[in-house]
């Protein structure tokens, strides 16, 4: 019965757009297995010489949440370079690989993946083992060898300082002029001043490329290195890997030049100061507030290949007639998740892309200054109370913004909308981040980047939002909507240290204890528009009679907003009461213990937490179980994670019977006492809790026409009662496909030379792919499973495509294992 229901759901499904990728916190490093390097199998990624390095990389004391480098590394063998094109790994090692063993198509696969963001580590001992580098015009020359010395980041880094690093056997070098001419950085030389190691940051060797490390002797990091304990070569090797997994990000921000638009263009003088500020390393870069370096680019044509070099595409007051021919290229760039967009739509004649998706500009602004909230009016560059506007100004339809899951960020004095934002996946299934501002002048003539006036701060905050990946926005009521809460508001002194700790990038950030950036902001008035971009919301000791628009908060929670409710008394629990978890009376105990993620997490183990002041007594339910119990046996904290067995709503829910438990003075974030550990573990659980581990891709697809490998992914949580979307991409357009489902696990069976990855019995649905041509075929299958009997069911999915251009007459996707939650 269950299978029939699922098959019916799939058959009845319509075709929609594609889905957003889930943020990844583990760095996957691959390399060729011995079958790909038969003449040097001991030097393959699974060969004996790489055992020490791989073990050191997977050692949590070196790389992991509690290690020297707070990024987990997982190593894996790659059996087919064709799989790299679809980002099966974050980085790829090319070891001592004989030129005669690697084919032209394999080199193409590796470089295609590299040019689309995969990091590449090349070991080139001589000109017989440099085929990939040779294609990059960076082939190996013979070297005199000898000991190697150099600079940070390889010789000085997280694992210490290395000197006199040993080489062995065949040793190469790289031409200095070629390194410099392609934007590379020399980091290691021998006594003859030959270049032995060099690197390129992300985006430096090729637009949107991954980082490139070129090391002219594989022995430096393998046979000559000791990783336990670390010797000089071992220090060098782990410093290299530290730099790979935490490399500087380089973003290209581009827009149309004079050749594409005749009035306001990206290389117009009015944008010169804005662009100069973006390219300043003291603003964006390793020494700046945002650690992404920006290069600005002028585009005099708009083809997919041109847009693919960008991270952010800017549309500055672009006349509809000149923008319209490029809408399909922009849509593919933006709504396929390749990058972010900043639209400056001052009026209805300069809003072609927004208008094409129903968000056109209305010409009705009558008040010039605007006020607003995060992320543009509050952000890493500061907080602004208002900004100036000039010239043409438009506004947006608030109902359309909200209906499309956007957040209204800025409003004019009349209440008309001046700016709206969308996080990843909210503008369209796979869309990048999106900002629409209705006045280009607010970024140009009205902004002074020398003295950093309010407009300049606003503009740089906006760009920081577009560039900052994996950010968790958490907010709460200020004193204006919680006037009786006094010091216990979200902006008050009781929670000030808590908020400061959350905003600390060493605790929550790309290189912090938890690799998610936290931004705490004040909500202001509660409305769907003000909460549209939030990930979490805190209700700290908020009086029932003042709780503003609680139904809006509950509705947002059912759409995925996480809630942290602090219910010290029965008169401060409106939201909890609506969710079935009211405060039932005063508590008698002052000490609490527990074993959930709130007590045991990345910030350590909290053994006993202390309460202070008025303390509420809570009652656990089957939907929201107990997370802490005080010393007299009363429930003092409840925790419902959105991937646990029971689901009350879309987001996670934490209910505390005491605001002070995470505030001052009970929690000390300097000494990190138990209360502080509890508070930070709590937010870490909220910020990293997405859909659990219910969806896992496995295996590799088989190439079809033009050597394109179809991919299978899923959007949505694998949870009963929520919409899920199966997505096929990169297949032959218009071809007949077969969606296979199995319910008895994985398998690997040869099917005309391809891997069939499901175990029987099997169920099949035939569907036609959309699109036209090799690699352009796609299929989107949305479905809902509402029967609780599906909870815990595992299903495995793979799609086979009839493809007359394929060597075997068919192509296949990877497999997808889905375990349903409830």
KOLKE-216331 format. One line per field, with one value per residue (C-alpha): residue in one letter; x, y, z. Coordinates in steps of 0.05 Angstrom, whole numbers, plus 5000, padded with zeros to 4 digits. Each point is the difference from the previous one (the first is absolute). Example, Ala and Ser with C-alpha at 12.3 -4.5 7.8 and 13.67 -1.06 7.14 Angstrom:
2
r = A;S .
px = 5246;5027 .
py = 4910;5069 .
pz = 5156;4987 .
end
This chain:
822
r = X;X;X;X;X;X;X;X;X;X;X;X;X;X;X;X;X;X;X;X;X;X;X;X;X;X;X;X;X;X;X;X;X;X;X;X;X;X;X;X;X;X;X;X;X;X;X;X;X;X;X;X;X;X;X;X;X;X;X;X;X;X;X;X;X;X;X;X;X;X;X;X;X;X;X;X;X;X;X;X;X;X;X;X;X;X;X;X;X;X;X;X;X;X;X;X;X;X;X;X;X;X;X;X;X;X;X;X;X;X;X;X;X;X;X;X;X;X;X;X;X;X;X;X;X;X;X;X;X;X;X;X;X;X;X;X;X;X;X;X;X;X;X;X;X;X;X;X;X;X;X;X;X;X;X;X;X;X;X;X;X;X;X;X;X;X;X;X;X;X;X;X;X;X;X;X;X;X;X;X;X;X;X;X;X;X;X;X;X;X;X;X;X;X;X;X;X;X;X;X;X;X;X;X;X;X;X;X;X;X;X;X;X;X;X;X;X;X;X;X;X;X;X;X;X;X;X;X;X;X;X;X;X;X;X;X;X;X;X;X;X;X;X;X;X;X;X;X;X;X;X;X;X;X;X;X;X;X;X;X;X;X;X;X;X;X;X;X;X;X;X;X;X;X;X;X;X;X;X;X;X;X;X;X;X;X;X;X;X;X;X;X;X;X;X;X;X;X;X;X;X;X;X;X;X;X;X;X;X;X;X;X;X;X;X;X;X;X;X;X;X;X;X;X;X;X;X;X;X;X;X;X;X;X;X;X;X;X;X;X;X;X;X;X;X;X;X;X;X;X;X;X;X;X;X;X;X;X;X;X;X;X;X;X;X;X;X;X;X;X;X;X;X;X;X;X;X;X;X;X;X;X;X;X;X;X;X;X;X;X;X;X;X;X;X;X;X;X;X;X;X;X;X;X;X;X;X;X;X;X;X;X;X;X;X;X;X;X;X;X;X;X;X;X;X;X;X;X;X;X;X;X;X;X;X;X;X;X;X;X;X;X;X;X;X;X;X;X;X;X;X;X;X;X;X;X;X;X;X;X;X;X;X;X;X;X;X;X;X;X;X;X;X;X;X;X;X;X;X;X;X;X;X;X;X;X;X;X;X;X;X;X;X;X;X;X;X;X;X;X;X;X;X;X;X;X;X;X;X;X;X;X;X;X;X;X;X;X;X;X;X;X;X;X;X;X;X;X;X;X;X;X;X;X;X;X;X;X;X;X;X;X;X;X;X;X;X;X;X;X;X;X;X;X;X;X;X;X;X;X;X;X;X;X;X;X;X;X;X;X;X;X;X;X;X;X;X;X;X;X;X;X;X;X;X;X;X;X;X;X;X;X;X;X;X;X;X;X;X;X;X;X;X;X;X;X;X;X;X;X;X;X;X;X;X;X;X;X;X;X;X;X;X;X;X;X;X;X;X;X;X;X;X;X;X;X;X;X;X;X;X;X;X;X;X;X;X;X;X;X;X;X;X;X;X;X;X;X;X;X;X;X;X;X;X;X;X;X;X;X;X;X;X;X;X;X;X;X;X;X;X;X;X;X;X;X;X;X;X;X;X;X;X;X;X;X;X;X;X;X;X;X;X;X;X;X;X;X;X;X;X;X;X;X;X;X;X;X;X;X;X;X;X;X;X;X;X;X;X;X;X;X;X;X;X;X;X;X;X;X;X;X;X;X;X;X;X;X;X;X;X;X;X;X;X;X;X;X;X;X;X;X;X;X;X;X;X;X;X;X;X;X;X;X;X;X;X;X;X;X;X;X;X;X;X;X;X;X;X;X;X;X;X;X;X;X;X;X;X;X;X;X;X;X;X;X;X;X;X;X;X;X;X;X;X;X;X;X;X;X;X;X .
px = 5000;5057;5035;4937;4988;5070;4997;4933;5032;5056;4955;4954;5058;5007;5063;5029;5067;5062;5022;5052;5063;5009;5059;5058;5044;5049;5056;5003;5068;5006;5053;5007;5000;5052;4959;5009;5075;5023;5073;5006;4946;5041;4995;4925;4954;4987;5073;5048;5037;4938;4978;5035;4973;4929;5000;5025;4946;4945;5027;4950;5057;5027;4938;4932;4955;5048;5064;5057;4959;4925;4981;4987;5036;4978;5042;4972;5023;4974;4989;4978;5021;4932;4969;5041;4960;4941;5040;5006;5059;5022;5073;5037;5072;5039;5057;5061;4956;5036;4982;4987;4948;4956;4957;4980;4928;5022;5041;4938;4958;5050;5008;4925;4988;5058;4974;4932;5026;5035;5068;5059;5065;5052;5064;5048;5066;5021;4975;4976;4951;4971;4944;4948;5048;5026;4929;5000;5066;5034;5038;5060;5072;5060;5026;5065;4959;5026;4969;4943;4982;4948;4945;4930;4950;5037;5062;4964;4930;4953;5046;5063;5062;5038;5072;5046;4944;5028;4989;5015;5006;4974;4991;4970;4994;4951;5018;4998;4976;4941;4980;5001;4966;4940;4992;5035;5039;5068;5006;5059;5068;5063;5072;5003;4939;4958;4925;4980;4931;4950;4926;4941;4941;4929;4981;5071;5023;4932;4935;4960;5055;5020;5066;5061;5061;5060;5055;5059;5015;4950;5050;4998;4932;5004;5063;5042;4946;4984;4932;5003;5039;5005;5067;5017;4970;4938;4991;5007;4949;4946;5011;4987;4935;4981;5006;4960;4940;5002;5025;4984;4937;5002;4935;4990;4945;4980;4950;4983;5048;4984;4994;4938;4964;5000;4980;5028;5052;5048;5061;4965;5038;4943;5018;5075;5003;4955;5043;5064;4972;4981;5071;5034;5033;4987;4925;4993;5058;5042;5011;4929;4935;4977;5053;4982;5044;4961;5020;4952;4988;4970;4959;4990;4961;4955;5007;4998;5075;5008;4953;5031;5062;4960;4979;4953;4967;4981;4944;5010;4939;4999;4951;4949;5011;5075;4992;4943;5043;5041;4946;5006;5075;4990;4945;5043;5058;4956;4945;5046;5038;5064;5003;4965;4968;4994;4945;4995;4929;4986;4937;4956;5045;5062;4974;4998;5026;4959;4939;5009;4987;4943;5040;4999;5011;4943;5013;4970;5053;4988;5047;5075;5034;4990;5009;5007;5030;5051;5033;5010;4986;5034;5061;5075;5016;4953;4929;4967;4937;4981;5030;4991;4970;5001;4975;4952;4971;4951;4967;4980;4934;5005;4949;5041;5064;4969;4966;5068;5032;5039;5018;4983;5064;4991;4940;4991;4966;4933;5006;5017;5052;5071;5036;4984;5045;4995;5046;5024;4944;4945;4997;4997;5014;5075;5007;5060;4991;4961;4996;4953;5011;4957;5053;5068;5021;5000;5061;5031;4994;4970;5054;5067;5049;5056;4966;4954;4934;4936;4987;5070;4990;4933;5030;5058;4953;4959;5060;5022;4931;5007;5069;4993;4980;4970;4975;4948;4959;4969;4957;4955;4956;5031;4975;4950;4957;5018;4999;4986;5058;5052;5070;4973;4985;5042;5040;5004;5061;4979;5010;5055;5057;4960;4990;5073;5022;4952;5028;5072;5030;5049;4940;4952;5033;5035;5061;4965;4979;4935;5009;4935;5001;4950;4971;4957;4952;4941;4934;4960;4927;4977;4974;5011;5043;5045;5010;5006;5076;5008;5023;4987;4960;5009;4943;5034;4953;4947;4936;4937;4964;5056;5016;4991;4968;5014;4962;5050;5057;4966;4985;5073;5021;4957;5037;5067;5017;5036;4974;5034;4946;5018;4939;5017;4927;4929;4991;5057;4983;4952;5038;5014;4927;4981;5050;4974;5058;4976;5034;4960;5022;5061;5058;5033;5068;5061;5047;4987;5034;4988;5032;4973;5038;4989;5045;5049;5023;5057;5013;5010;4957;4957;4993;4955;4968;4976;4934;4986;4939;4931;5001;4945;4978;4991;4964;5030;4956;5010;5012;5047;5040;5037;5071;5016;4974;5013;5022;4929;4979;4964;5009;5041;5016;4965;5033;4968;5048;4971;5032;4978;4946;4944;4989;4955;5017;5051;5055;5035;4973;5036;4959;5037;4967;5051;5029;5060;5024;5035;5005;5039;5021;4987;5037;5072;5024;5070;5015;4950;4966;4946;4945;5041;5014;4925;4982;5049;4985;4927;5009;5049;4946;4950;5049;5025;4935;4972;4967;5044;5034;4938;5028;5066;5026;5043;5034;5015;4960;5017;5013;4952;5002;5060;5029;4950;4985;4929;4991;4945;4988;4944;4974;4958;5003;4989;4943;4928;4954;5051;5011;5060;5026;5041;5043;5036;5050;5053;4963;4979;4943;4934;5023;4958;5021;4983;4997;5016;4985;5024;4984;5053;5064;5057;5033;5048;4982;5032;4950;5031;5064;4965;4986;4928;4998;4934;4981;4934;4942;4995;4946;5003;4969;5012;5005;5025;5056;4991;5053;5034;5069;5057;5007;4939;4949;4967;4943;4969;4954;4966;4963;4968;4997;4949;4989;5034;5012;5058;5040;5066;4991;5063;4995;5055;4991;5037;4981;5019;4995;4993;5056;5016;5063;5029;5050;4953;4933;4985;5025;4988;5000;5032;4958;4962;4984;4941;4979;4933;4993;4937 .
py = 5000;5048;4986;5010;5067;5024;4978;5036;5063;4996;4987;5057;5049;5061;5032;5061;5033;4973;4999;5033;4966;4986;5034;4953;5002;4943;5006;4938;4988;4948;4970;4945;4928;4950;4978;5069;5002;4929;5019;5035;4966;5009;5075;4998;5033;4932;4979;4986;5066;5042;4961;5046;5064;4974;4975;5068;5036;4957;5006;5043;5029;5031;5016;5002;5041;4990;4996;5046;5020;5001;4969;4926;4966;4934;4966;4954;4963;5022;4944;5042;5072;5010;5004;5062;5043;4997;5020;4933;5027;5070;4988;4950;4976;4984;4956;4971;4982;4975;5041;4936;4977;5062;5013;5067;4990;4988;5065;5035;4973;5023;5070;5009;4986;5046;5057;4992;5005;4935;5009;4966;4976;4981;4961;5007;4964;5002;5011;4929;5010;5069;4990;5041;5057;4998;5014;5061;5021;4986;4937;4975;5017;4961;5024;4997;4978;5007;5029;5049;5061;5054;5043;4997;4969;4934;5010;5039;4980;4968;4940;5039;5024;4954;5009;4960;4957;4938;4979;4931;4964;5034;5074;5053;5075;5050;5058;5063;5046;4954;4998;5075;5013;4957;5034;4946;5008;4968;4972;4951;4999;4959;5025;5011;5046;4952;5002;4936;5020;5054;5012;5039;5022;4983;5037;5023;4950;5000;5036;4959;4948;4964;5011;4970;4972;4979;4961;4973;4939;4950;4975;5066;4982;4923;4957;5056;5023;4975;5019;4969;5034;5057;5012;5059;4965;4981;5072;5023;4948;5017;5075;4990;4963;5053;5052;4957;4991;5072;5036;5072;5008;5045;5027;5034;5053;5020;5041;5025;5049;5057;4950;4970;5060;5072;5038;4972;4946;4963;5037;5068;5050;5002;4929;5012;5013;4941;4954;5028;4985;4929;4987;5028;4943;5038;4994;4933;4952;4965;5065;5026;4990;4951;4948;4995;5039;5035;5012;5043;4982;5037;4957;5024;4937;4953;4927;4944;4994;5073;4997;4936;5038;5042;4990;5061;5033;5073;5031;5075;5040;4958;5023;4945;5002;4985;4950;4958;4961;4974;4977;4926;5001;5039;4953;4939;5031;5021;4948;4941;5022;5020;5068;5059;5062;5073;5036;5076;5010;5074;5000;4957;5013;4971;4935;4949;4940;5012;5014;4933;4965;5045;5048;5062;5070;5048;5074;5031;5024;5066;4997;4999;4974;4926;4959;4926;4939;4945;4979;5067;5050;4955;4959;4990;5072;5031;5023;5057;5036;5026;5011;5053;4990;5042;5002;4946;4957;4943;4952;4927;4966;4975;4944;4973;5003;4961;4951;4984;4988;5065;5045;5074;5034;5074;5047;5074;5047;4986;4926;4985;4946;5021;4932;4926;4939;4925;4947;4941;4959;5050;5039;4934;4928;5006;5074;5037;5057;5059;5074;5049;5073;5054;5054;4992;5068;4975;4958;5053;5076;4998;4954;5028;4943;5045;5022;4939;5036;4962;4985;4971;4955;4978;4983;4960;4963;4981;4972;4963;4967;4978;4970;4968;4928;4957;5055;4989;5063;5000;5056;5019;5057;5067;5047;5033;4937;4972;5063;4963;4951;5052;4969;4934;5021;4972;5066;5005;4991;4931;4968;5047;4951;4943;5040;5021;4927;4981;5055;4980;4970;4958;4964;5002;5011;4969;4984;5000;4944;4994;5015;5041;5076;5027;5070;5026;5056;5036;4985;5063;4992;4928;4987;4949;5051;5015;4926;4975;4992;4974;4930;5005;5042;5010;5018;5022;5011;5033;5020;4968;5066;5030;4940;5029;4959;4932;4964;5029;4970;4932;5002;5015;4943;4953;5024;4982;5056;4974;5025;5011;5015;5024;4990;5020;5008;4984;5072;4996;4939;5020;4967;4937;4994;5005;4943;4956;5012;5052;5016;4961;5038;5021;4952;4981;4976;5044;4949;4960;4943;4964;4959;5031;5040;5061;4971;4961;5036;5035;5049;4944;4964;5039;4958;5043;5067;5052;5039;5068;5044;4978;4930;4967;4927;4965;4936;4956;4971;4944;5054;5042;4955;5020;5025;5019;4983;5041;4973;4988;4961;5055;5011;5063;4997;4968;4986;4979;4994;5000;4934;4962;4947;5048;5066;5055;5051;5016;5030;4976;5020;5013;5021;5024;5013;5054;5058;5007;4930;5026;5073;5039;4986;4925;4990;5023;4999;5021;4940;4957;4971;4947;5050;5031;4932;4985;5066;4992;4926;5019;5049;4952;4947;5049;5028;4932;4961;4997;4936;4951;4945;4976;5009;4974;4995;4940;4967;5032;5014;4976;5050;5013;5045;5047;4963;5034;4962;5008;5016;4985;5044;5016;5065;5003;4959;4925;5007;4976;5058;5044;5010;4967;5011;4950;5037;4971;5045;4995;4947;4997;5048;4969;4929;4947;4986;4946;5017;4936;4990;4945;4987;4949;5042;5013;4955;5005;4959;5008;5027;5005;5025;5049;4989;4985;5019;4973;4933;4967;4994;5063;5048;5043;5065;5023;5076;5045;5049;5074;5040;4989;4974;4964;5021;5045;4947;5008;4970;5025;4955;5032;4954;4998;4941;5012;4929;4992;4927;5023;5024;4962;4971;4999;5007;5002;5037;5001;5026;4967;5040;4974;5036;4981;5043;4959;4945;4949;5031;5024;5044;4997;5046;4988;4965;5036;4967;5032;4981;5030;5037;5023 .
pz = 5000;5017;4934;4960;5035;4984;4927;4994;5029;4949;4940;5020;5010;4954;4974;5037;5006;5035;5073;5045;5023;5074;5033;5013;5062;4984;4949;4954;4969;4944;4957;4948;5023;4976;4940;4969;5013;4983;4989;5067;5043;5063;4988;4987;5051;5031;4993;5057;4994;5015;5061;5051;4969;4995;5071;5025;4960;5029;5071;5038;5042;4936;4960;5033;5046;5058;4961;4980;4939;5014;4932;4994;4942;4969;4947;4946;4938;4933;4950;4941;4986;4966;5069;5016;4952;5048;5061;5034;5039;5023;4983;4955;5006;4937;5027;4964;4940;4938;4938;4961;5050;4998;4938;4969;5022;5072;4998;4972;5058;5052;4971;4988;5074;5019;4958;5033;5072;5019;5032;4966;5031;4948;5015;4940;5011;4927;4929;4995;5058;4985;4949;5038;5015;4929;4975;5045;4969;5066;4983;5040;4985;5028;5067;5039;5061;5070;5062;4993;5041;4993;5028;5029;4990;4987;5043;5055;5019;5050;5008;5013;4962;4952;4978;4955;4971;4967;4928;4970;4934;4938;5014;4954;4998;4969;4955;5043;4944;4985;5073;5006;4933;5021;5068;5041;5065;5010;5070;4998;4966;5005;5008;4924;5005;4960;5012;5037;5026;4980;5006;4972;5043;4981;4937;4984;4948;4965;5015;5051;5003;5063;5036;4965;5037;4958;5036;4960;5042;5027;5051;5038;5030;4997;5005;5032;5049;5070;5027;5069;5028;4950;4968;4954;4939;5040;5023;4927;4976;5051;4991;4926;5015;5052;4945;4951;5046;5026;4938;4985;4961;4939;4973;4933;5001;4930;4962;4930;4969;4952;4943;5032;5031;4978;5064;5065;4993;5046;4973;5005;5044;5051;5021;5003;5075;5016;4959;5030;5070;4979;4974;5062;5039;5064;4986;4965;5008;5052;5038;4991;5037;4947;4983;4926;4952;4944;4928;4960;4927;4940;4952;4929;4982;5038;4982;5051;4996;5019;5059;5026;5020;5049;5072;4999;4940;5008;4958;5008;4976;4937;4945;4985;4925;5006;5058;4970;4950;5057;5048;4985;5014;5064;5023;4987;5039;5059;5005;4989;5061;4965;5033;5034;4969;5022;4961;5000;4974;5006;4958;4955;4940;5034;5032;4944;5038;5063;4957;4965;5066;5024;5043;4956;5026;5016;4986;5063;5049;5035;5060;4991;5063;5016;5063;5008;5032;4988;4957;4965;5055;5053;4982;5009;4979;5052;5012;4963;5022;4931;4930;4947;4931;4937;4928;4977;5056;4998;5048;5001;5012;5072;4989;4942;5040;5058;4955;4969;5068;4999;5058;4998;5024;4985;4998;4982;5049;4968;5012;4927;4990;4982;5006;5004;5007;4988;5029;4959;4971;5017;4935;4962;5019;4988;4997;5029;5049;4973;5016;4967;5016;4968;4996;4968;5027;5071;4981;4955;5006;5071;5028;5024;5008;5024;5064;5001;5006;5013;4926;4993;5061;4972;4932;5029;5048;4939;4963;5063;5002;4927;5012;5069;4993;5054;5045;5054;5016;5069;5028;5058;5026;5018;5055;4954;4994;5068;5044;5065;4991;5019;5002;4975;4928;4943;4999;5076;5045;5027;4931;4975;5015;4970;4935;4999;5005;4943;4956;5015;4935;5041;5029;4942;4933;4941;5043;5067;5047;4960;4925;4996;5005;5051;4991;5057;4982;5031;4967;5013;4981;4991;4929;4945;4964;5059;5014;4929;5000;5071;5019;5074;5049;5075;5047;5064;5060;4956;5036;4972;4995;4958;4955;4931;4944;5031;4945;4950;5041;5003;4925;4986;5046;4959;4939;5031;5049;5062;5067;5067;5052;5070;5044;5071;5022;4978;4977;4950;4958;4945;4943;5040;5018;4927;4986;5056;5048;5052;5065;5053;5062;5040;5006;5066;4977;4984;4968;4936;4963;4934;4945;4935;4947;5045;5053;4958;4937;4964;5057;5051;5052;5048;5062;5043;4981;5050;5000;5030;5014;4979;4972;4961;5005;4933;4980;4947;4945;4950;4947;5042;5047;5063;4990;5073;5069;5062;5068;5024;4938;4961;4925;4990;4926;4940;4932;4935;4941;4931;4981;5062;5000;5016;4964;5027;4947;4946;5043;5063;5068;5066;5061;5063;5067;5015;4958;5046;4986;4937;5023;5051;5053;4998;4933;4996;4927;5020;5045;4961;5062;4994;4985;4944;4970;5004;4966;4942;4990;4997;4943;4965;5001;4969;4948;4976;5004;4929;4977;5036;4960;4964;4929;4975;4928;4984;4941;4933;4938;4930;4944;4944;4938;4997;5060;5047;5064;5026;5074;5049;5062;5048;5030;5063;5064;4997;5050;4999;4986;4963;4926;4969;4929;4960;4949;4939;4963;4946;4960;4927;4989;4977;5014;5033;5071;5050;5074;5039;5074;5045;5073;5019;4999;4953;4948;4942;4939;4931;4950;4931;5032;5047;5074;5020;5073;5027;5031;4981;5001;4958;4979;4937;4974;4928;4990;4943;5015;4988;4962;4933;4984;5036;5073;4997;5019;5068;5039;5064;5040;5061;5046;5069;5047;5055;5026;5069;4982;4956;5060;5001;4930;4957;4925;4948;4935;4934;4931;4934;4936;4929;4963;4928;5004;5057;4987;5030;4979;5070;5055;5075;5060;5068;5052;5055;5067;5037;5070;5020;5066;5035 .
end
